[in-house]
Amino acid sequence: MLKITRANFLPIEKSEFPELVERKGIGHPDTVCDAVADACSRALCLYYLEHFGRVYHHNVDKAALVGGTAKPEFGGGLIIQPQYFLIVGRAINQILTECGDGTNKLEYVPIPTICLETQRKVLSNIFRNLDLNKDIQFDYAVRPGSIDLTGVFDESHHTEEVPLANDTSFGVGYAPYSDVEKIALEAERLINSNKFKKKCKASGEDIKVMVERIENEVGITVAAAMVSKYIKDASEYVSYTNQIRDAILDLASDVIPERDVNCQVNVADNIEKGIMYLTITGASSEAGDDGEVGRGNRSNGLITPCRPMSLEAVCGKNPINHVGKLYNVLGTEISREIFQQGQGDILEVHVKLLSQIGRPITDPWISSIELIPADNVSFDSVKKIANEVYDRKMSKESFLNLRKRLIAGEVQVY
């Protein structure tokens, strides 16, 4: 059932309550878990497709990064106990195939190798100062799935069929980003960009950006792990953190020029007492900060308590019929396309999709689209746009395309 209504609330830019937005950067322990879990799912999909021509049931959406122990100091430091990464989930590891002579052959999927290699590859792409052979240990606990869920999966894996939802769950999305959401996302991306790291080599990858807005005043608080081997003393440390602050303020003047913005970096520091956010690897997880899948950014890249949100852990879920993944990604994509198609006639779009286990994923149990039209714009005209976009995005062809993009890593999921 699809219900399209006029929203009975103000656009977030006009709301009177304080707006709060958080972005956990690519090196934050929770985001690292998200990245590894989703990369493992994609690696499994590619292996299944290459060797068997189809994707088999799997969900590797449980991962934990257990923090280690470290003693950083200016110019270097010591890793006392390495971090520990564990990927947990379910995946088909034995497949019965038919040979040309009519006999059957049991083939094995190297789940441990796929998961362990993927963990190493992802972390090597994230961290510039993490020694994968000394600073972290990798492990896995991935087992075959239960009969009921693999059964639902097997009934819907063929490309010519509409997949059946594997769960009764919901996904949400909205568009567009507010000013505060834009700056939270873009600030982290800037600080973790290769271009910025070349200028500010002491900046680690574990970045967290918290942004609040009251009326027109925007406050940005950044937690940035600093890499000790590049810093000779407290004065140089302060110089590097000031460089981060100034870069974000410059960015804000371009991205949200109408806002009054202030920015603070590593506010827990006490330079006089020698308390600073120093790390050896650029990651807080080296000294006790743990991570887990689903505790960080939602599929649109942000944590937004002032917006509709799902607590679903999107990363690591299979892209075939797991609605916890598909509906959250799709909710955002539907919202963005409706907003874009509105060409200024639509101020905000909010989408909620509810599935029912065993029901075709192209036919949600309930679909809700709330629209805020611009002043003097007919609601019927924007409702028509929303209806057309929804029908197009809910087609079988759209889901098959989304599946391909998810497996290729072309869709933002954290």
Phi, psi and omega in degrees: 000127178253130177232120179248121185228163173277127181295142180256029177227162182283154170303148187298330179293340180255003183287153181270340181283154177299135178265132182235134180216141179229144173229119175268122186290174187297337180262000177293141184307320179293319180291324176300316178298317177300314183297316181293315181301315182289325177295324177295318177299315180295321179295320177296316179303313182296321178294312179302314182295317183294321187262337185230355176078007179203164177265132177262166184299133174196152167210116180241055187258019174239111179217149179224138173249111182267123184294153179259206177227132182216157177230085179283153175208161181306128180089355180163231182138188185224129170275114184272315177225128183289159172291166181224124181246130181232124175258132185232141177171201182230140178199138176295126183240357176227128185228127180270116181246156180264129179274168183296334182271009178093351178276166180252149180227133179269118180249147184250143177258126183282068183305312181302314181298316181299313183292316183291319178295322180293319177304311182297318182296315182296312182293327178293331179280339182271308191259133179271340188235021179257122178274109185293342181268344184236325191269351184206148176246145182243144181209170180213155172211076182244123184238166176297155183276171180285156186298320184295316182286322177293330178296313177299320180295312184295333179284350187227021184271339184291139185296335181276357180251155175277123181299150177259136182301135182270359185202160169264103189208175180225157175227152182225161175198162177207165176201152358269180170296144170280173177302318182295320179293320178300312185289326177298315181292312185288330179295314179295318180298322179296308185295331179263011179282153178299323181298315180289321182298328178294327180276328184232074188294342180279355180280122178276178184272344180278093182241135171232131181243121175245129183233136175231147177227130170237115186056243184259000183264127183244126177247129181244125176244125183243131170255118185232114176292127181256143185269116192295327186292343179264001187240123185269336180197179183296324180298318179290324176303310180299321179299318179293317179293326175295326178295321177295313180301312183295324179295321180289321178295321176296319178298316181298324180294337177270319187278318181228066188296338182277353184264150172270111190243136168233155184220136176232143182237130177052061186290346178278356179296147169225091188301319182299326181267002179077021179264111181217156182277072179264138174222162177272323188256351186086013182227132178293338181293348178291342185225043168111347179277120185264165179224159182206146177298139173087358181264358184249226185296145172285181187294344177270005175093003186223163169248116192230085182295345179269004181238167171297134182221150169251143176271006180300136173276104186286318190290136178093345177285149183291147184270010183270305185219012180275103184293337176301332176268304189299316185287330177288317176296316183293324178301319178291316182294320177297315180301313183294320181290321177299315179299315180294318179294334180291338176050047177095347179279347181239124181274320180211150177228135176231129184236136174229130181234127180242127179261172171222129186305134180086352180272144178305135183290344176282354183230077180302152177298313176220137173234130180234129175235121178251132184239143169245102180284155175292164179303140176065022177252133180294130178295324180300325181290319180284331176296322178296318177300313181299318181296317181294317179296316181302312181300320181291316183286340180267008179283160177300319181298322179295318180293321179294323177293318178298319178302312180299318181292323178294316180295326180281353181075027184264000183244133177290127179233357175206000000 
